[in-house]
Amino acid sequence: MKHVCAALVLMLAVAAAAGQAPAPDVVVYYFHGDIRCSTCLMLEDLTVRAVRDSFPAQLVNKSLDLQVVNFMSEGDEHFADDFVLEFQSVIVAEFDAGKIVRWKNLERIWDLHDQPARFAAYIAGETRLYLDGVPDSRP
């Protein structure tokens, strides 16, 4: 265990010395559009809080990243095609060598938006599966 921790610290120190942070293994995206209603703002807040409260160590060590993105803004339109976005969504994506290897749209956010504890558990549970490398159960 000490060797693993020492190796992680060394990797982070080398990356910091090189002026770059290690690439995340998993990214949780909250995507929104140009028009933002109160429910959409609430979904963003719930998502951000769920990830920050559930994964502080992973956010610090950069194995997880959290990004809020307007998929309709110039330069970010590709996300609509990349993740088949039509409206506000939470996407969990796994990366390998900077390339997306799998992703999932957490569609239940719309059903759980008025149940903050269940919403947070859903976001955390799905994110944990990606962090742990658990394969999707669907084909």
DRENFI-46741 format. One record per atom (N, C-alpha, C, O): residue number from 1; residue in one letter; chain; atom name; y negated, x, z. Coordinates in steps of 0.1 Angstrom, whole numbers, plus 5000, padded with zeros to 4 digits. Atoms other than C-alpha are relative to their C-alpha. Layout:
BEGIN
{site NUM, A, A, CA, {Y, X, Z}} ...
This chain:
BEGIN
{site 1, M, A, N, {5012, 5008, 5000}} {site 1, M, A, CA, {5000, 5000, 5000}} {site 1, M, A, C, {4987, 5009, 5000}} {site 1, M, A, O, {4978, 5006, 4993}} {site 2, K, A, N, {5012, 4991, 5000}} {site 2, K, A, CA, {4976, 5028, 5008}} {site 2, K, A, C, {4998, 5006, 4987}} {site 2, K, A, O, {4986, 5008, 4983}} {site 3, H, A, N, {5001, 4994, 5014}} {site 3, H, A, CA, {4983, 5044, 4974}} {site 3, H, A, C, {4994, 4990, 4990}} {site 3, H, A, O, {4985, 4994, 4982}} {site 4, V, A, N, {5006, 5010, 5009}} {site 4, V, A, CA, {4975, 5011, 4956}} {site 4, V, A, C, {4985, 4999, 5003}} {site 4, V, A, O, {4977, 4998, 4994}} {site 5, C, A, N, {5014, 5002, 4997}} {site 5, C, A, CA, {4942, 5007, 4975}} {site 5, C, A, C, {4992, 5012, 4996}} {site 5, C, A, O, {4981, 5011, 4991}} {site 6, A, A, N, {5007, 4988, 5004}} {site 6, A, A, CA, {4933, 5043, 4969}} {site 6, A, A, C, {4998, 5001, 4985}} {site 6, A, A, O, {4988, 5005, 4980}} {site 7, A, A, N, {5000, 5000, 5014}} {site 7, A, A, CA, {4941, 5040, 4933}} {site 7, A, A, C, {4989, 4990, 4995}} {site 7, A, A, O, {4981, 4993, 4985}} {site 8, L, A, N, {5010, 5010, 5004}} {site 8, L, A, CA, {4919, 5008, 4930}} {site 8, L, A, C, {4986, 5006, 5003}} {site 8, L, A, O, {4977, 5004, 4994}} {site 9, V, A, N, {5013, 4995, 4996}} {site 9, V, A, CA, {4890, 5025, 4948}} {site 9, V, A, C, {4996, 5011, 4990}} {site 9, V, A, O, {4985, 5012, 4985}} {site 10, L, A, N, {5002, 4989, 5009}} {site 10, L, A, CA, {4894, 5056, 4925}} {site 10, L, A, C, {4996, 4994, 4986}} {site 10, L, A, O, {4986, 4999, 4980}} {site 11, M, A, N, {5003, 5007, 5013}} {site 11, M, A, CA, {4894, 5033, 4893}} {site 11, M, A, C, {4986, 4995, 5000}} {site 11, M, A, O, {4978, 4996, 4991}} {site 12, L, A, N, {5013, 5006, 4999}} {site 12, L, A, CA, {4863, 5015, 4905}} {site 12, L, A, C, {4989, 5011, 5000}} {site 12, L, A, O, {4978, 5009, 4994}} {site 13, A, A, N, {5010, 4989, 5000}} {site 13, A, A, CA, {4845, 5048, 4913}} {site 13, A, A, C, {4999, 5007, 4987}} {site 13, A, A, O, {4988, 5010, 4983}} {site 14, V, A, N, {5001, 4994, 5013}} {site 14, V, A, CA, {4854, 5062, 4879}} {site 14, V, A, C, {4992, 4991, 4991}} {site 14, V, A, O, {4984, 4996, 4983}} {site 15, A, A, N, {5008, 5009, 5008}} {site 15, A, A, CA, {4841, 5031, 4862}} {site 15, A, A, C, {4985, 5000, 5003}} {site 15, A, A, O, {4977, 4999, 4994}} {site 16, A, A, N, {5014, 5000, 4996}} {site 16, A, A, CA, {4809, 5031, 4882}} {site 16, A, A, C, {4994, 5013, 4996}} {site 16, A, A, O, {4982, 5013, 4992}} {site 17, A, A, N, {5006, 4987, 5004}} {site 17, A, A, CA, {4804, 5068, 4875}} {site 17, A, A, C, {4998, 5000, 4985}} {site 17, A, A, O, {4988, 5007, 4980}} {site 18, A, A, N, {5002, 5001, 5015}} {site 18, A, A, CA, {4808, 5061, 4838}} {site 18, A, A, C, {4990, 4990, 4996}} {site 18, A, A, O, {4986, 4989, 4984}} {site 19, G, A, N, {5010, 5010, 5003}} {site 19, G, A, CA, {4782, 5034, 4841}} {site 19, G, A, C, {5005, 4987, 4995}} {site 19, G, A, O, {4997, 4979, 4989}} {site 20, Q, A, N, {4994, 5013, 5004}} {site 20, Q, A, CA, {4805, 5005, 4834}} {site 20, Q, A, C, {5009, 4994, 5010}} {site 20, Q, A, O, {5017, 5002, 5016}} {site 21, A, A, N, {4991, 5006, 4991}} {site 21, A, A, CA, {4823, 4980, 4854}} {site 21, A, A, C, {5013, 4997, 4993}} {site 21, A, A, O, {5013, 4996, 4981}} {site 22, P, A, N, {4988, 5004, 5007}} {site 22, P, A, CA, {4859, 4973, 4848}} {site 22, P, A, C, {5000, 4986, 4994}} {site 22, P, A, O, {4994, 4977, 5000}} {site 23, A, A, N, {4999, 5014, 5006}} {site 23, A, A, CA, {4866, 4944, 4825}} {site 23, A, A, C, {5008, 4991, 5008}} {site 23, A, A, O, {5018, 4995, 5014}} {site 24, P, A, N, {4992, 5009, 4992}} {site 24, P, A, CA, {4877, 4913, 4843}} {site 24, P, A, C, {5013, 4996, 4993}} {site 24, P, A, O, {5014, 4996, 4981}} {site 25, D, A, N, {4987, 5005, 5005}} {site 25, D, A, CA, {4913, 4901, 4839}} {site 25, D, A, C, {4999, 4985, 4997}} {site 25, D, A, O, {5005, 4980, 4988}} {site 26, V, A, N, {5002, 5014, 5001}} {site 26, V, A, CA, {4902, 4865, 4843}} {site 26, V, A, C, {4985, 4996, 5001}} {site 26, V, A, O, {4978, 5002, 5009}} {site 27, V, A, N, {5013, 5005, 5000}} {site 27, V, A, CA, {4870, 4846, 4836}} {site 27, V, A, C, {5000, 4985, 5002}} {site 27, V, A, O, {5008, 4978, 4995}} {site 28, V, A, N, {5002, 5014, 4999}} {site 28, V, A, CA, {4860, 4812, 4848}} {site 28, V, A, C, {4987, 4997, 4994}} {site 28, V, A, O, {4977, 5002, 4999}} {site 29, Y, A, N, {5013, 5004, 5007}} {site 29, Y, A, CA, {4834, 4797, 4825}} {site 29, Y, A, C, {4997, 4985, 5004}} {site 29, Y, A, O, {5005, 4977, 5004}} {site 30, Y, A, N, {5005, 5014, 5000}} {site 30, Y, A, CA, {4813, 4766, 4832}} {site 30, Y, A, C, {4991, 5000, 4987}} {site 30, Y, A, O, {4981, 5006, 4987}} {site 31, F, A, N, {5008, 5002, 5012}} {site 31, F, A, CA, {4800, 4755, 4798}} {site 31, F, A, C, {4992, 4988, 5001}} {site 31, F, A, O, {4997, 4977, 5004}} {site 32, H, A, N, {5009, 5012, 5001}} {site 32, H, A, CA, {4771, 4732, 4794}} {site 32, H, A, C, {4992, 5000, 4987}} {site 32, H, A, O, {4992, 5010, 4980}} {site 33, G, A, N, {5007, 5001, 5012}} {site 33, G, A, CA, {4750, 4720, 4766}} {site 33, G, A, C, {4985, 5000, 5003}} {site 33, G, A, O, {4981, 5003, 5014}} {site 34, D, A, N, {5015, 5000, 4998}} {site 34, D, A, CA, {4712, 4716, 4761}} {site 34, D, A, C, {4996, 4989, 5009}} {site 34, D, A, O, {4986, 4991, 5017}} {site 35, I, A, N, {5004, 5012, 4992}} {site 35, I, A, CA, {4710, 4682, 4778}} {site 35, I, A, C, {5009, 5000, 5013}} {site 35, I, A, O, {5021, 5001, 5012}} {site 36, R, A, N, {4993, 4999, 4987}} {site 36, R, A, CA, {4720, 4683, 4815}} {site 36, R, A, C, {4997, 4989, 5009}} {site 36, R, A, O, {4986, 4988, 5015}} {site 37, C, A, N, {5002, 5011, 4991}} {site 37, C, A, CA, {4725, 4652, 4835}} {site 37, C, A, C, {5003, 5004, 5014}} {site 37, C, A, O, {5008, 5015, 5016}} {site 38, S, A, N, {4997, 4997, 4986}} {site 38, S, A, CA, {4729, 4650, 4873}} {site 38, S, A, C, {5015, 5003, 5002}} {site 38, S, A, O, {5018, 5012, 5010}} {site 39, T, A, N, {4985, 4998, 4998}} {site 39, T, A, CA, {4767, 4648, 4870}} {site 39, T, A, C, {5003, 5014, 4995}} {site 39, T, A, O, {5011, 5021, 5001}} {site 40, C, A, N, {4998, 4987, 5005}} {site 40, C, A, CA, {4767, 4679, 4848}} {site 40, C, A, C, {4995, 5011, 5009}} {site 40, C, A, O, {5002, 5021, 5010}} {site 41, L, A, N, {5005, 4991, 4991}} {site 41, L, A, CA, {4746, 4698, 4872}} {site 41, L, A, C, {5009, 5001, 5013}} {site 41, L, A, O, {5011, 5012, 5018}} {site 42, M, A, N, {4991, 5001, 4989}} {site 42, M, A, CA, {4769, 4687, 4900}} {site 42, M, A, C, {5013, 5008, 4997}} {site 42, M, A, O, {5018, 5015, 5005}} {site 43, L, A, N, {4988, 4993, 5004}} {site 43, L, A, CA, {4799, 4699, 4881}} {site 43, L, A, C, {4998, 5015, 5000}} {site 43, L, A, O, {5007, 5023, 5004}} {site 44, E, A, N, {5003, 4986, 4999}} {site 44, E, A, CA, {4783, 4733, 4877}} {site 44, E, A, C, {5000, 5005, 5014}} {site 44, E, A, O, {5006, 5016, 5017}} {site 45, D, A, N, {5002, 4995, 4987}} {site 45, D, A, CA, {4774, 4736, 4913}} {site 45, D, A, C, {5014, 5000, 5007}} {site 45, D, A, O, {5017, 5010, 5014}} {site 46, L, A, N, {4987, 5001, 4994}} {site 46, L, A, CA, {4809, 4725, 4924}} {site 46, L, A, C, {5009, 5012, 4995}} {site 46, L, A, O, {5017, 5018, 5003}} {site 47, T, A, N, {4992, 4990, 5006}} {site 47, T, A, CA, {4825, 4750, 4900}} {site 47, T, A, C, {4996, 5014, 5006}} {site 47, T, A, O, {5005, 5022, 5010}} {site 48, V, A, N, {5005, 4987, 4995}} {site 48, V, A, CA, {4803, 4779, 4911}} {site 48, V, A, C, {5004, 5002, 5015}} {site 48, V, A, O, {5009, 5013, 5019}} {site 49, R, A, N, {4997, 4999, 4986}} {site 49, R, A, CA, {4809, 4772, 4948}} {site 49, R, A, C, {5015, 5001, 5002}} {site 49, R, A, O, {5019, 5009, 5011}} {site 50, A, A, N, {4985, 4998, 4998}} {site 50, A, A, CA, {4847, 4768, 4944}} {site 50, A, A, C, {5004, 5014, 4997}} {site 50, A, A, O, {5013, 5019, 5004}} {site 51, V, A, N, {4996, 4987, 5003}} {site 51, V, A, CA, {4850, 4801, 4927}} {site 51, V, A, C, {4995, 5010, 5010}} {site 51, V, A, O, {5003, 5019, 5014}} {site 52, R, A, N, {5005, 4990, 4990}} {site 52, R, A, CA, {4827, 4820, 4950}} {site 52, R, A, C, {5006, 4999, 5014}} {site 52, R, A, O, {5008, 5009, 5020}} {site 53, D, A, N, {4994, 5002, 4987}} {site 53, D, A, CA, {4842, 4805, 4981}} {site 53, D, A, C, {5015, 5004, 5001}} {site 53, D, A, O, {5020, 5009, 5011}} {site 54, S, A, N, {4986, 4997, 5001}} {site 54, S, A, CA, {4878, 4810, 4970}} {site 54, S, A, C, {5004, 5014, 4997}} {site 54, S, A, O, {5015, 5019, 5000}} {site 55, F, A, N, {4996, 4987, 5005}} {site 55, F, A, CA, {4877, 4844, 4954}} {site 55, F, A, C, {4989, 5011, 5002}} {site 55, F, A, O, {4985, 5018, 4992}} {site 56, P, A, N, {5011, 4990, 4999}} {site 56, P, A, CA, {4850, 4866, 4969}} {site 56, P, A, C, {5005, 5015, 4997}} {site 56, P, A, O, {4997, 5022, 4991}} {site 57, A, A, N, {4995, 4986, 5002}} {site 57, A, A, CA, {4871, 4898, 4969}} {site 57, A, A, C, {5002, 5003, 4985}} {site 57, A, A, O, {4999, 5014, 4980}} {site 58, Q, A, N, {4998, 4998, 5014}} {site 58, Q, A, CA, {4881, 4893, 4932}} {site 58, Q, A, C, {4987, 5001, 4992}} {site 58, Q, A, O, {4987, 5007, 4982}} {site 59, L, A, N, {5013, 4999, 5007}} {site 59, L, A, CA, {4845, 4888, 4922}} {site 59, L, A, C, {4994, 5013, 5003}} {site 59, L, A, O, {4988, 5019, 4994}} {site 60, V, A, N, {5006, 4987, 4997}} {site 60, V, A, CA, {4835, 4920, 4940}} {site 60, V, A, C, {5008, 5011, 4992}} {site 60, V, A, O, {5001, 5020, 4987}} {site 61, N, A, N, {4992, 4989, 5007}} {site 61, N, A, CA, {4864, 4941, 4925}} {site 61, N, A, C, {5001, 4998, 4985}} {site 61, N, A, O, {5007, 5006, 4978}} {site 62, K, A, N, {5001, 5003, 5014}} {site 62, K, A, CA, {4857, 4925, 4891}} {site 62, K, A, C, {5013, 4997, 4993}} {site 62, K, A, O, {5014, 4997, 4981}} {site 63, S, A, N, {4988, 5006, 5006}} {site 63, S, A, CA, {4892, 4912, 4885}} {site 63, S, A, C, {4998, 4986, 4995}} {site 63, S, A, O, {5005, 4981, 4987}} {site 64, L, A, N, {5004, 5014, 5004}} {site 64, L, A, CA, {4875, 4878, 4882}} {site 64, L, A, C, {4985, 5000, 4997}} {site 64, L, A, O, {4978, 5007, 5004}} {site 65, D, A, N, {5014, 5002, 5003}} {site 65, D, A, CA, {4842, 4869, 4866}} {site 65, D, A, C, {4997, 4985, 4999}} {site 65, D, A, O, {5006, 4977, 4995}} {site 66, L, A, N, {5004, 5014, 5001}} {site 66, L, A, CA, {4823, 4836, 4868}} {site 66, L, A, C, {4987, 5000, 4991}} {site 66, L, A, O, {4978, 5008, 4993}} {site 67, Q, A, N, {5011, 5000, 5009}} {site 67, Q, A, CA, {4800, 4828, 4839}} {site 67, Q, A, C, {4996, 4985, 4997}} {site 67, Q, A, O, {5004, 4977, 4995}} {site 68, V, A, N, {5006, 5013, 5004}} {site 68, V, A, CA, {4777, 4798, 4833}} {site 68, V, A, C, {4993, 5002, 4987}} {site 68, V, A, O, {4984, 5010, 4986}} {site 69, V, A, N, {5005, 4997, 5014}} {site 69, V, A, CA, {4770, 4795, 4796}} {site 69, V, A, C, {4996, 4987, 4993}} {site 69, V, A, O, {5003, 4977, 4994}} {site 70, N, A, N, {5004, 5011, 5009}} {site 70, N, A, CA, {4751, 4771, 4774}} {site 70, N, A, C, {5006, 5002, 4986}} {site 70, N, A, O, {5002, 5011, 4979}} {site 71, F, A, N, {4993, 4997, 5012}} {site 71, F, A, CA, {4775, 4769, 4745}} {site 71, F, A, C, {4993, 4995, 4987}} {site 71, F, A, O, {4997, 4996, 4976}} {site 72, M, A, N, {5008, 5004, 5011}} {site 72, M, A, CA, {4748, 4754, 4723}} {site 72, M, A, C, {4988, 5009, 4997}} {site 72, M, A, O, {4981, 5007, 4987}} {site 73, S, A, N, {5012, 4991, 5003}} {site 73, S, A, CA, {4723, 4782, 4726}} {site 73, S, A, C, {5004, 5011, 4990}} {site 73, S, A, O, {5016, 5014, 4988}} {site 74, E, A, N, {4998, 4990, 5011}} {site 74, E, A, CA, {4718, 4808, 4699}} {site 74, E, A, C, {5008, 5012, 5005}} {site 74, E, A, O, {5005, 5018, 5015}} {site 75, G, A, N, {4991, 4989, 4997}} {site 75, G, A, CA, {4745, 4834, 4700}} {site 75, G, A, C, {5012, 4997, 5008}} {site 75, G, A, O, {5022, 5004, 5009}} {site 76, D, A, N, {4988, 5005, 4992}} {site 76, D, A, CA, {4769, 4814, 4722}} {site 76, D, A, C, {5007, 4988, 4994}} {site 76, D, A, O, {5016, 4983, 5000}} {site 77, E, A, N, {4994, 5011, 5006}} {site 77, E, A, CA, {4778, 4788, 4697}} {site 77, E, A, C, {5015, 5002, 4997}} {site 77, E, A, O, {5023, 4992, 4996}} {site 78, H, A, N, {4986, 4997, 5003}} {site 78, H, A, CA, {4811, 4806, 4690}} {site 78, H, A, C, {5010, 4994, 5011}} {site 78, H, A, O, {5021, 4992, 5008}} {site 79, F, A, N, {4992, 5005, 4989}} {site 79, F, A, CA, {4824, 4794, 4724}} {site 79, F, A, C, {5005, 4986, 4997}} {site 79, F, A, O, {5016, 4982, 5000}} {site 80, A, A, N, {4995, 5014, 5003}} {site 80, A, A, CA, {4826, 4758, 4710}} {site 80, A, A, C, {5012, 5001, 4991}} {site 80, A, A, O, {5021, 4993, 4993}} {site 81, D, A, N, {4988, 4999, 5008}} {site 81, D, A, CA, {4851, 4770, 4684}} {site 81, D, A, C, {5011, 5007, 5008}} {site 81, D, A, O, {5022, 5004, 5007}} {site 82, D, A, N, {4990, 4993, 4992}} {site 82, D, A, CA, {4868, 4795, 4707}} {site 82, D, A, C, {5008, 4992, 5009}} {site 82, D, A, O, {5020, 4993, 5010}} {site 83, F, A, N, {4993, 5008, 4990}} {site 83, F, A, CA, {4876, 4769, 4733}} {site 83, F, A, C, {5000, 4985, 4997}} {site 83, F, A, O, {5003, 4977, 5005}} {site 84, V, A, N, {5000, 5013, 5004}} {site 84, V, A, CA, {4873, 4737, 4713}} {site 84, V, A, C, {4992, 4991, 5009}} {site 84, V, A, O, {4997, 4981, 5015}} {site 85, L, A, N, {5009, 5007, 4991}} {site 85, L, A, CA, {4843, 4725, 4733}} {site 85, L, A, C, {4992, 4989, 4993}} {site 85, L, A, O, {4988, 4991, 4981}} {site 86, E, A, N, {5008, 5011, 5005}} {site 86, E, A, CA, {4826, 4692, 4727}} {site 86, E, A, C, {4989, 4996, 5010}} {site 86, E, A, O, {4979, 4991, 5007}} {site 87, F, A, N, {5009, 5003, 4989}} {site 87, F, A, CA, {4809, 4688, 4761}} {site 87, F, A, C, {5002, 5009, 5012}} {site 87, F, A, O, {5011, 5018, 5011}} {site 88, Q, A, N, {4999, 4991, 4989}} {site 88, Q, A, CA, {4806, 4703, 4795}} {site 88, Q, A, C, {5014, 5002, 5004}} {site 88, Q, A, O, {5022, 4992, 5004}} {site 89, S, A, N, {4986, 4997, 4997}} {site 89, S, A, CA, {4838, 4720, 4805}} {site 89, S, A, C, {5001, 5012, 5009}} {site 89, S, A, O, {4992, 5021, 5009}} {site 90, V, A, N, {4996, 4988, 4992}} {site 90, V, A, CA, {4854, 4745, 4829}} {site 90, V, A, C, {5012, 5006, 4993}} {site 90, V, A, O, {5022, 4999, 4991}} {site 91, I, A, N, {4989, 4993, 5007}} {site 91, I, A, CA, {4876, 4770, 4811}} {site 91, I, A, C, {5004, 5012, 5008}} {site 91, I, A, O, {4995, 5020, 5013}} {site 92, V, A, N, {4995, 4988, 4993}} {site 92, V, A, CA, {4898, 4796, 4828}} {site 92, V, A, C, {5007, 5008, 4988}} {site 92, V, A, O, {5015, 5003, 4981}} {site 93, A, A, N, {4995, 4992, 5011}} {site 93, A, A, CA, {4906, 4825, 4804}} {site 93, A, A, C, {5005, 5013, 5006}} {site 93, A, A, O, {4999, 5019, 5015}} {site 94, E, A, N, {4995, 4987, 4996}} {site 94, E, A, CA, {4928, 4855, 4808}} {site 94, E, A, C, {4998, 5010, 4989}} {site 94, E, A, O, {5000, 5007, 4977}} {site 95, F, A, N, {5003, 4989, 5009}} {site 95, F, A, CA, {4919, 4888, 4791}} {site 95, F, A, C, {5010, 5011, 5001}} {site 95, F, A, O, {5015, 5014, 5012}} {site 96, D, A, N, {4993, 4988, 5000}} {site 96, D, A, CA, {4939, 4918, 4781}} {site 96, D, A, C, {4993, 5010, 4990}} {site 96, D, A, O, {4992, 5006, 4978}} {site 97, A, A, N, {5007, 4991, 5008}} {site 97, A, A, CA, {4920, 4948, 4768}} {site 97, A, A, C, {4988, 4994, 4993}} {site 97, A, A, O, {4985, 4996, 4981}} {site 98, G, A, N, {5012, 5006, 5005}} {site 98, G, A, CA, {4889, 4927, 4763}} {site 98, G, A, C, {5003, 4988, 4990}} {site 98, G, A, O, {4993, 4982, 4985}} {site 99, K, A, N, {4997, 5011, 5009}} {site 99, K, A, CA, {4907, 4900, 4742}} {site 99, K, A, C, {5007, 4989, 5008}} {site 99, K, A, O, {5015, 4991, 5017}} {site 100, I, A, N, {4994, 5012, 4993}} {site 100, I, A, CA, {4916, 4865, 4753}} {site 100, I, A, C, {5014, 4999, 4996}} {site 100, I, A, O, {5018, 4999, 4984}} {site 101, V, A, N, {4985, 5002, 5003}} {site 101, V, A, CA, {4954, 4861, 4756}} {site 101, V, A, C, {5004, 4986, 5003}} {site 101, V, A, O, {5014, 4981, 4998}} {site 102, R, A, N, {4997, 5014, 4998}} {site 102, R, A, CA, {4954, 4826, 4770}} {site 102, R, A, C, {4988, 4994, 5007}} {site 102, R, A, O, {4980, 5000, 5014}} {site 103, W, A, N, {5011, 5007, 4993}} {site 103, W, A, CA, {4930, 4799, 4783}} {site 103, W, A, C, {5004, 4986, 5002}} {site 103, W, A, O, {5013, 4981, 4996}} {site 104, K, A, N, {4997, 5015, 4997}} {site 104, K, A, CA, {4930, 4764, 4797}} {site 104, K, A, C, {4987, 4993, 5003}} {site 104, K, A, O, {4978, 4998, 5011}} {site 105, N, A, N, {5011, 5008, 4997}} {site 105, N, A, CA, {4904, 4737, 4798}} {site 105, N, A, C, {5004, 4991, 5012}} {site 105, N, A, O, {5014, 4984, 5011}} {site 106, L, A, N, {4997, 5008, 4987}} {site 106, L, A, CA, {4903, 4722, 4833}} {site 106, L, A, C, {4994, 4986, 4999}} {site 106, L, A, O, {4984, 4983, 5005}} {site 107, E, A, N, {5006, 5013, 5003}} {site 107, E, A, CA, {4898, 4687, 4821}} {site 107, E, A, C, {4999, 4990, 5012}} {site 107, E, A, O, {4992, 4980, 5011}} {site 108, R, A, N, {5001, 5009, 4988}} {site 108, R, A, CA, {4904, 4670, 4855}} {site 108, R, A, C, {4987, 5001, 5007}} {site 108, R, A, O, {4985, 4993, 5017}} {site 109, I, A, N, {5013, 4999, 4993}} {site 109, I, A, CA, {4869, 4681, 4866}} {site 109, I, A, C, {4993, 4986, 5000}} {site 109, I, A, O, {4986, 4983, 5009}} {site 110, W, A, N, {5007, 5013, 5002}} {site 110, W, A, CA, {4857, 4647, 4853}} {site 110, W, A, C, {5005, 4990, 5009}} {site 110, W, A, O, {4998, 4981, 5014}} {site 111, D, A, N, {4993, 5010, 4990}} {site 111, D, A, CA, {4882, 4628, 4875}} {site 111, D, A, C, {4997, 5003, 5014}} {site 111, D, A, O, {4997, 4995, 5023}} {site 112, L, A, N, {5002, 4995, 4986}} {site 112, L, A, CA, {4874, 4649, 4906}} {site 112, L, A, C, {4986, 5002, 5004}} {site 112, L, A, O, {4983, 5007, 5015}} {site 113, H, A, N, {5014, 4996, 4997}} {site 113, H, A, CA, {4836, 4653, 4904}} {site 113, H, A, C, {4995, 4993, 5012}} {site 113, H, A, O, {4986, 4999, 5018}} {site 114, D, A, N, {5005, 5007, 4988}} {site 114, D, A, CA, {4831, 4628, 4932}} {site 114, D, A, C, {5009, 5003, 5012}} {site 114, D, A, O, {5008, 4996, 5023}} {site 115, Q, A, N, {4991, 4996, 4989}} {site 115, Q, A, CA, {4858, 4644, 4954}} {site 115, Q, A, C, {4999, 5016, 5002}} {site 115, Q, A, O, {5008, 5023, 4998}} {site 116, P, A, N, {5003, 4986, 4999}} {site 116, P, A, CA, {4844, 4679, 4963}} {site 116, P, A, C, {5012, 5009, 5005}} {site 116, P, A, O, {5014, 5019, 4999}} {site 117, A, A, N, {4989, 4992, 4995}} {site 117, A, A, CA, {4874, 4691, 4983}} {site 117, A, A, C, {5011, 5001, 4990}} {site 117, A, A, O, {5017, 5012, 4988}} {site 118, R, A, N, {4990, 5000, 5011}} {site 118, R, A, CA, {4899, 4681, 4956}} {site 118, R, A, C, {4996, 5008, 4988}} {site 118, R, A, O, {5004, 5015, 4982}} {site 119, F, A, N, {5005, 4993, 5011}} {site 119, F, A, CA, {4877, 4695, 4929}} {site 119, F, A, C, {5001, 5015, 5003}} {site 119, F, A, O, {5006, 5022, 4994}} {site 120, A, A, N, {4999, 4986, 4997}} {site 120, A, A, CA, {4875, 4729, 4947}} {site 120, A, A, C, {5014, 5005, 5000}} {site 120, A, A, O, {5017, 5015, 4995}} {site 121, A, A, N, {4986, 4996, 4999}} {site 121, A, A, CA, {4912, 4729, 4953}} {site 121, A, A, C, {5006, 5001, 4986}} {site 121, A, A, O, {5014, 5010, 4983}} {site 122, Y, A, N, {4995, 4999, 5014}} {site 122, Y, A, CA, {4919, 4722, 4916}} {site 122, Y, A, C, {4995, 5012, 4993}} {site 122, Y, A, O, {5003, 5019, 4987}} {site 123, I, A, N, {5006, 4988, 5006}} {site 123, I, A, CA, {4895, 4749, 4904}} {site 123, I, A, C, {5007, 5013, 5005}} {site 123, I, A, O, {5011, 5022, 4998}} {site 124, A, A, N, {4994, 4989, 4994}} {site 124, A, A, CA, {4909, 4774, 4929}} {site 124, A, A, C, {5015, 5002, 4996}} {site 124, A, A, O, {5020, 5013, 4994}} {site 125, G, A, N, {4985, 5000, 5003}} {site 125, G, A, CA, {4946, 4765, 4922}} {site 125, G, A, C, {5002, 5005, 4985}} {site 125, G, A, O, {5011, 5013, 4983}} {site 126, E, A, N, {4999, 4996, 5014}} {site 126, E, A, CA, {4942, 4769, 4884}} {site 126, E, A, C, {4996, 5014, 4998}} {site 126, E, A, O, {5002, 5022, 4991}} {site 127, T, A, N, {5004, 4986, 5001}} {site 127, T, A, CA, {4923, 4801, 4888}} {site 127, T, A, C, {5010, 5009, 5006}} {site 127, T, A, O, {5013, 5020, 5000}} {site 128, R, A, N, {4990, 4992, 4993}} {site 128, R, A, CA, {4949, 4815, 4912}} {site 128, R, A, C, {5012, 5002, 4990}} {site 128, R, A, O, {5017, 5013, 4990}} {site 129, L, A, N, {4989, 4999, 5009}} {site 129, L, A, CA, {4976, 4808, 4886}} {site 129, L, A, C, {4997, 5011, 4989}} {site 129, L, A, O, {5006, 5019, 4986}} {site 130, Y, A, N, {5004, 4990, 5010}} {site 130, Y, A, CA, {4957, 4829, 4861}} {site 130, Y, A, C, {4999, 5014, 5006}} {site 130, Y, A, O, {5004, 5024, 5000}} {site 131, L, A, N, {5001, 4987, 4994}} {site 131, L, A, CA, {4950, 4857, 4885}} {site 131, L, A, C, {5013, 5006, 5003}} {site 131, L, A, O, {5015, 5018, 5003}} {site 132, D, A, N, {4987, 4996, 4997}} {site 132, D, A, CA, {4986, 4858, 4895}} {site 132, D, A, C, {5009, 5002, 4988}} {site 132, D, A, O, {5021, 5006, 4989}} {site 133, G, A, N, {4993, 4999, 5013}} {site 133, G, A, CA, {4997, 4858, 4858}} {site 133, G, A, C, {5012, 4990, 4999}} {site 133, G, A, O, {5021, 4993, 4991}} {site 134, V, A, N, {4990, 5011, 5001}} {site 134, V, A, CA, {5018, 4826, 4862}} {site 134, V, A, C, {4998, 4994, 4986}} {site 134, V, A, O, {4988, 4989, 4983}} {site 135, P, A, N, {5001, 5006, 5014}} {site 135, P, A, CA, {5026, 4814, 4827}} {site 135, P, A, C, {4998, 4985, 5001}} {site 135, P, A, O, {5002, 4978, 5011}} {site 136, D, A, N, {5002, 5015, 5001}} {site 136, D, A, CA, {5015, 4779, 4817}} {site 136, D, A, C, {5013, 4993, 4999}} {site 136, D, A, O, {5023, 4998, 4993}} {site 137, S, A, N, {4988, 5007, 5001}} {site 137, S, A, CA, {5041, 4753, 4821}} {site 137, S, A, C, {5001, 4991, 4988}} {site 137, S, A, O, {5012, 4986, 4985}} {site 138, R, A, N, {4999, 5008, 5013}} {site 138, R, A, CA, {5032, 4735, 4789}} {site 138, R, A, C, {5002, 5009, 4988}} {site 138, R, A, O, {4999, 5021, 4989}} {site 139, P, A, N, {4997, 4991, 5012}} {site 139, P, A, CA, {5043, 4748, 4755}} {site 139, P, A, C, {4987, 5005, 4993}} {site 139, P, A, O, {4988, 5012, 4983}} 
